[in-house]
């Protein structure tokens, strides 16, 4: 995962923690956004579309094994 800056709005959610794959359609409290993310109120809870997320944010999710072998 590429983490550019602490001022990046997604830094703390993406780089400081892990974003799970999540379906925003199964829960009325969750809201899906056009950037591929899913929120519960103001809390980022996951990514519902990884392709859109990477295209819009230019951030790339990696697995633990990819990070280990870098």
Protein Blocks (a to p, Z undefined) as FASTA:
>chain_A
ZZfbfklmklmmmmmmccddddfklpmkbccdfkopacehjacfbdfblklmmmmnopac
ddfklmmmZZ
